[in-house]
């Protein structure tokens, strides 16, 4: 079985006066300034990944068991702000468990940003609800942002459950960033089957020797098993290809 590479992970690099992209992946075991908004009985801590998959195959994630009116996490510094410059894009991965069936349609997390001095508020809402017990990438374009001292992710009042966050990313317009080594994906075969274990968010395509595409999936995650006829195939995960023989 050959090993291949998958998604490129943004690393943090800055030159001159450019703002530095921020990435909170919690692999160091630190909460990184993230806190609960609501009452003090909430739980927010770094724990082992509760799922077999997540972005970048992370082993550590931020766990949040909310308490209080709004269910979410935040970073806030009223004096200095939490951003080094005006952000352009904010994204994160999220995994929800313990969600009542009646609440599943309300799993629409929002991004709430505001100026800590004037309390001017700007909000973005995701279009579709999260799928419980599935890692989901949530992205917000904030290029039209006016105020940016404060950041929080929030659900509606009545949504209860346990939430896990990973790879919270803040990207700036003029930041320079380098690429880090890709995490490894795995390709193997069994009787009549091609098995792929990609990183979350990977793009997979499988081609027969004739060039015909026999399978494709965007934004794949977890174990992917594809039944095929015996023969030689080329498996492409993102931009890397591997030849396999299926018996």
Secondary structure, 3 states (H helix, E strand, C coil): CCEEECCCEECCCCCCCCCCCEEECCCCCCCCCCEEECCCCCEEEEEECCCCCCHHHCCEEEEEECCCCCEEEEEECCCCCCCCCCEEEEEEEEEEECCCHHHHHHCCCEEEEECCCCCCEEEEECCCCCCCCCCEEEEEECCCCCCCCEEEEEECCCCCCEEEEEEEEEEECCCCCCEECCCEEEEEEECCEEEEEEEEEEEEEEEECCCCEEEEEEEEEEEEEEECCCEEEEEEECCEEEEEEEC
